[in-house]
Amino acid sequence: MRVKSGGSLTLVNVTFNVADNGNIIVEPGGLMNITDKDGDPSTGDGCLINSSKADFIFRVEAEAAFHAANSRFEWSHDFSLQVLSDEAHIANSSFSSGRIELYLEGDGCTVLGNVFGCDYCSLASKGDNKRIVGSTIANGVILVDGGSGNVVEENTVTNNEPRGHGLIFFFSQNTMARGNNVSSCYYGLMAISSSVTVEKCVFSDCKYGLLAAYSRVDAQSCSFTNNT
């Protein structure tokens, strides 16, 4: 399925099972909306996008637009959703897939109130000025790789993998981590060659609460409990 330039596709309460030879591509200039009937995530009437195809691609190209709310994305392969566009808003949805559930490359995207359940990297972000807010992550990690002005706020990360981490900032500048609750990780927060302000975060039951390597980390009003 392709949404081409000038095209607009809206899915409401749709179950979309992608066939063995199928992909979903939103091309530059296209718009795709995935949503529910009533705007209430608790009623369960959103969309389900599903594929068991090993090389399935769901990609939103640069200069396209993508909005998803109150829906489910389920895959059994490495990438579930690749967003290269600056215009993307993903809210109150759930992701269940392989290694990387949501990959964001455009600037200014918003990820709000989602649930991630993979066993590797739940959310990987490149680019600037993104807001990753209020999501719940089990057995995964939030990775901010490069970029500037990104905000990671009020997320809950529990990673029971023996060497899994909670928040990773890699060559990321002027980043804000505020109000996150991170537990049962190897490193609660890892900053590599980054500048990060950490405010009102809780790190508990981690092997190490925080690692700063070649980085400037300013931690304010945080709690570190039962970390070694």
C-alpha positions in Angstrom: 0.0 0.0 0.0 1.3 3.4 -0.9 0.0 6.9 -0.1 1.5 9.1 -2.8 2.0 12.9 -3.0 -1.3 14.7 -2.7 -3.0 11.6 -1.4 -4.7 11.3 2.0 -5.6 8.0 3.7 -7.5 7.7 7.0 -8.1 4.4 8.8 -10.7 4.3 11.5 -11.3 1.0 13.5 -9.6 -1.0 10.7 -7.7 -4.3 11.1 -5.0 -4.4 8.4 -3.2 -7.7 8.0 -0.3 -7.2 5.7 0.3 -10.0 3.2 3.6 -11.7 2.6 4.5 -9.4 -0.3 3.0 -6.2 1.1 4.5 -3.0 2.5 3.1 0.3 3.7 4.9 3.5 2.4 3.7 7.1 2.9 5.5 9.0 0.1 6.6 12.7 0.3 3.5 14.9 0.1 1.2 12.1 1.3 -0.8 12.0 4.5 -1.9 9.0 6.6 -4.1 9.0 9.7 -4.6 5.9 11.8 -7.2 6.3 14.6 -10.2 5.1 16.5 -13.9 5.9 16.5 -14.3 8.0 19.6 -11.0 9.4 20.7 -11.0 7.2 23.8 -8.1 4.7 24.1 -9.9 2.7 26.7 -12.7 1.5 24.4 -10.4 -0.5 22.2 -12.0 0.5 18.8 -8.7 1.7 17.2 -6.9 0.2 14.3 -4.7 -2.9 14.3 -1.8 -3.0 11.8 -0.3 -6.5 11.8 2.4 -8.4 9.8 4.4 -11.5 10.4 6.5 -10.9 7.2 10.2 -10.9 8.0 11.2 -8.0 5.7 8.0 -6.0 6.1 8.4 -2.2 5.7 6.2 0.5 7.2 7.9 3.8 6.4 6.8 7.4 6.5 9.1 9.3 4.1 10.5 12.8 4.7 8.0 15.5 3.8 5.1 13.2 4.4 2.7 13.5 7.3 1.6 10.8 9.8 -0.8 10.8 12.7 -1.6 7.7 14.8 -3.8 7.5 17.9 -5.4 4.8 20.1 -4.3 1.9 17.9 -2.0 -1.2 17.8 1.1 -2.0 15.8 2.2 -5.6 15.9 5.1 -7.2 14.0 7.5 -10.1 14.5 10.5 -8.5 12.8 13.2 -5.9 13.5 11.5 -2.6 12.6 7.8 -1.8 13.2 7.4 1.8 12.1 10.1 4.1 10.5 9.2 7.8 10.5 11.5 10.0 8.5 9.1 12.9 8.4 9.1 16.1 10.5 5.3 16.0 10.8 4.4 13.0 12.9 2.3 12.7 16.0 1.8 9.2 17.7 -0.3 9.0 20.8 -1.9 6.4 23.1 -1.0 3.4 20.9 0.8 0.1 21.6 3.7 -1.4 19.9 4.8 -5.1 19.9 7.5 -6.2 17.6 11.1 -7.3 17.3 14.2 -5.2 17.9 13.2 -1.6 17.2 9.5 -0.8 17.6 9.5 2.9 16.6 12.3 4.7 14.7 12.1 8.5 14.4 14.4 10.5 12.2 12.5 13.7 11.4 12.6 16.9 13.6 9.8 18.0 15.9 7.9 14.7 16.2 5.7 14.0 19.2 5.3 10.6 20.9 2.8 10.7 23.7 1.4 8.1 26.1 2.3 4.9 24.1 3.0 1.4 25.4 6.1 -0.5 24.1 6.8 -4.2 24.8 9.7 -5.4 22.7 12.9 -7.0 24.1 15.5 -4.7 22.7 15.1 -1.0 21.7 11.5 0.3 22.0 12.1 3.7 20.6 15.1 5.1 18.7 15.3 8.7 17.9 17.5 10.8 15.6 17.1 14.5 14.8 16.1 17.6 16.8 13.3 18.9 19.0 11.3 15.7 19.6 9.0 15.2 22.6 8.9 11.7 24.0 6.3 11.9 26.8 4.3 9.7 29.1 5.1 6.3 27.5 5.5 2.9 29.3 8.3 0.6 28.2 8.9 -3.0 29.4 12.1 -4.7 28.5 13.2 -2.0 26.1 15.0 1.3 26.0 14.7 4.9 24.9 17.6 5.8 22.7 18.3 9.4 21.6 21.1 9.2 19.0 22.4 12.6 18.1 20.3 15.7 17.6 19.6 18.7 19.9 16.7 20.0 22.0 15.0 16.7 22.5 12.7 16.2 25.6 12.2 12.8 27.2 9.6 13.3 30.0 7.5 11.3 32.4 8.2 7.9 30.9 8.3 4.7 32.8 11.0 2.2 31.8 11.5 -1.2 33.3 14.1 -3.4 31.7 14.6 -6.8 33.2 17.3 -7.8 30.7 20.6 -8.5 32.5 22.5 -5.8 30.6 19.5 -3.7 29.4 19.5 0.0 29.9 16.8 2.6 30.5 17.6 5.9 28.8 20.6 6.2 26.4 21.8 9.6 25.1 24.5 9.2 22.4 26.1 12.4 20.9 22.9 14.2 21.9 23.1 17.9 22.9 20.9 20.1 25.0 18.6 17.2 25.9 16.1 17.3 28.8 15.2 14.1 30.8 12.4 15.1 33.2 10.2 13.1 35.5 11.1 9.7 34.2 10.9 6.6 36.4 13.5 4.0 35.5 13.9 0.7 37.3 15.6 -2.8 37.0 18.1 -1.7 34.4 21.8 -2.2 34.1 22.4 1.6 33.6 19.4 3.7 34.4 20.7 6.5 32.3 23.7 6.3 30.0 25.1 9.5 28.5 27.9 9.2 25.9 29.4 12.4 24.4 26.2 14.3 25.3 24.9 17.2 27.3 21.8 16.2 29.3 19.8 18.0 32.0 18.1 15.4 34.3 15.3 16.7 36.5 13.0 14.9 39.0 13.8 11.4 37.7 13.7 8.3 39.8 16.3 5.5 39.3 15.8 2.4 41.3 17.0 -1.2 41.5 19.5 -0.7 38.7 23.1 -2.0 38.5 24.2 1.6 38.1 21.9 4.5 38.3 23.8 6.8 35.9 26.8 6.7 33.6 28.3 9.9 32.1 31.2 9.3 29.7 32.6 12.3 27.9 29.4 14.1 28.8 28.0 16.9 30.8 25.1 15.8 32.9 23.3 18.2 35.3 21.1 16.1 37.7 18.6 18.1 39.7 16.1 16.9 42.3 16.5 13.2 41.3 16.2 10.1 43.4 18.7 7.2 43.2 17.5 4.2 45.3 19.0 0.7 45.7 21.5 1.1 42.8 25.1 0.0 43.1 
